[in-house]
Amino acid sequence: MHGVRKARIELGEYAAITGMGLVGQLALQLASKTGCEVLIAIDPCNARMDMAKRLGATHVLNPNEPSFKSEVNSITGNHGLDVTIEASGYPQSLISIFDCPVSAAGSYNWVLYGIGLWRWTSWTSI
């Protein structure tokens, strides 16, 4: 809960959560109440993605699909993501998302559960 709060997801923003295990599903449910425009659940497991869709994800994506980056671009209308919450336990999975455009709105948040909150170039503990 604290990580989603620290991400400061706002009305109309584009958000993604990687990892739809227990922590990711809880973060997804909390994030779905923020009023974000798009909430993308990212996980390679179909069963977890089905659950995410039922719990509030507007879109579900498999990061292993070749069209992953283009799908993120299409979903956000080339706006990019404003917030990403990494709950998979594999921060290296963020590499595929870093290649996607981030919002031109002027701010971008990464929340890494168990690691901290990164906003531009600074880390703060969550």
ROZALUM-200462 format. One record per atom (N, C-alpha, C): residue in one letter; x, y, z. Coordinates in steps of 0.02 Angstrom, whole numbers, plus 50000, padded with zeros to 5 digits. Layout:
% residues N
AXYZ/...
This chain:
% residues 126
M500414994150000/M500005000050000/M500445006250000/H500975006050039/H501415011850044/H501755013249977/G501945008049941/G502275008949877/G501815012149826/V501185010149823/V500705013149777/V500595020449797/R500555021849861/R500455028749883/R501055032949863/K501655030449874/K502265034149857/K502335035249781/A502025030949741/A502055031749668/A501645037849646/R501195040049686/R500785045949672/R500445045549604/I500115039949591/I499745039049528/I499155043849531/E499065047649478/E498535052749477/E498025051249423/L497465054549428/L496925054049381/L497185055349310/G497025050749265/G497215051549195/G497905049049176/E498305046649224/E498985044349208/E498965037249179/Y499535035349151/Y499615028649122/Y500105024849167/A499875019249194/A500275015449242/A500335008149221/A500885005049243/A500994997949231/A501254994749295/I501064988449304/I501314984549361/I501594978149332/T502234976749347/T502544970549324/T502524965449380/G502334959349364/G502304954049413/G501614953749444/M501224948749427/M500544948149452/M500474942549503/G501004941849545/G500944937449603/G500544940949656/L500594938749718/L500204941649772/L500334949049781/V500964951149783/V501134958149792/V500884962349733/G500984959949672/G500754963449613/G500004964149610/Q499644958849629/Q498914959049628/Q498654964049679/L498964964349738/L498764969249788/L498904976349764/A499494977449735/A499664983949708/A499174985949652/L498994981149611/L498534982349556/L497854984649582/Q497594981349633/Q496944983249661/Q496964990349690/L497504991949724/L497564998649752/L497645003849696/A498055002349647/A498165007049591/A497525008049551/S497105002949546/S496495003649507/S496015008649538/K496105010249601/K495675015149635/K495915022349629/T496475023449594/T496765030049589/T496465034349534/G496115031149487/G495835034849431/G496305035449372/C496825031249371/C497295031549314/C496915029749250/E497125032649196/E496815031649130/E496885024449106/V497495021949111/V497665015249089/V498065011749144/L497895005549159/L498265001649208/L498434994949176/I499074994149159/I499304988249122/I499614983349172/A499374977149172/A499664971749212/A500134967849166/I500744966649190/I501244963349149/I501484957049184/D501394951349151/D501614944949179/D501604939749123/P502054934949124/P502044929749072/P501544924149084/C501224923949142/C500764918549159/C500034920549143/N499714916649099/N499034918249078/N498544918249136/A498604913549182/A498144913249238/A498194919549281/R498794921949292/R498884928049331/R498604934149294/M498694934149228/M498424939749189/M497664939749188/D497354933849187/D496624933349191/D496384936149257/M496724934549311/M496544937049377/M496624944649378/A497164947149350/A497294954349349/A496734958149312/K496494955349258/K495944958449220/K495324958949263/R495184953649302/R494604953749347/R494684958649405/L495314960149423/L495434964449482/L495564971749465/G495494973649401/G495544980749386/G496024982849332/A496404978249303/A496854980149249/A496444981949187/T496614987349155/T496274989049092/T496564985049034/H497204983049040/H497544979148989/H498014974249024/V498124968548993/V498614963649017/V499084961948960/L499734961748976/L500234960348925/L500744955248949/N500964951148903/N501504946348916/N502154949648893/P502634950748938/P503254954048918/P503684950048870/N503544943648863/N503934939348819/N503694939548747/E503124942748734/E502864943148666/E503284948148626/P503424946548563/P503834951048522/P503514957948512/S502854958348516/S502504964648505/S502394968648569/F502734966648623/F502614969848688/F502694977548685/K503254979848660/K503384987148659/K502884990848616/S502734988048558/S502254991448515/S501554991548545/E501384986348583/E500734986248616/E500684991548670/V501224992648708/V501224997948758/V501135004648723/N501495005748668/N501425011948630/N500705012948605/S500415007648580/S499735007948553/S499225009348608/I499295005948665/I498835006848721/I498855013948747/T499445016848751/T499515023548780/T499465029048726/G499325027148664/G499295032148611/G499945035848603/N500505032248611/N501185035048609/N501325040248663/H500885040648713/H501005045048770/H501565042248814/G501575035648821/G502065032448864/G501785031348934/L502175028148976/L501975026649044/L502185032249091/D501755033949138/D501915038949189/D502205035549251/V501975029549266/V502185025949327/V502255018549311/T502785015449338/T502845008149335/T502995005649405/I502635000549425/I502754997349490/I503024990349475/E503624988949499/E503954982549488/E503834978149549/A503424973049539/A503254968549595/A503424961249578/S503804960149525/S503944953249505/S504514950149545/G504934954449575/G505514951849610/G506114951049564/Y506024952849500/Y506554952449451/Y506644959249419/P506994963849453/P507074970649425/P507364970849355/Q507734965649336/Q508014965549268/Q507454965349216/S506844963449237/S506284963449190/S506104970549168/L506344975549204/L506194982449186/L506534984549122/I507044980949101/I507414982849041/I506944983248982/S506484978548975/S506024978648918/S505554984648922/I505404987048981/I504954992748988/I505334999348978/F505974999548997/F506375005548987/F506395007448913/D506345002548869/D506365003948798/D505715007048772/C505185006748813/C504555009848794/C504585017248811/P504245021448772/P504275028548788/P503965029948855/V504255034648891/V503965036948953/V503605043448939/S503185045448984/S502755051248974/S503165057548961/A502905061648917/A503205068148904/A502945073348953/A502535071149000/A502215075749048/A502705078749097/G503315076149101/G503825079249143/G503995075449206/S503655070049221/S503845066149280/S503735058749264/Y504115054649298/Y504045047449288/Y504265044049352/N503875039449377/N504015035849439/N504115028549426/W504625025649457/W504715018449462/W504655016649535/V504235012049552/V504215009449620/V504465002249617/L505005000949652/L505294994249654/L505184991449724/Y504714986949732/Y504584984149798/Y505204980849826/G505364982649887/G505944979849921/G506594983549904/I506564988249857/I507164991849838/I507084999349853/G506545002349831/G506445009449843/G506045012649788/L505975019149793/L505615022949743/L506115027049704/W506095026649639/W506545030549597/W506125035749561/R506305041949568/R505975047349532/R506525051349499/W506555050949434/W507095053849395/W507765050749416/T508155054249456/T508815051549473/T508915050449548/S508375050649586/S508475049849658/S508085043849684/W508355040749735/W508035034949767/W507805037049837/T507215034949855/T506995035749924/T506705029049947/S506795027450008/S506575021050034/S505815020750039/I505525015050023/I504805014250036/I504745009450092/
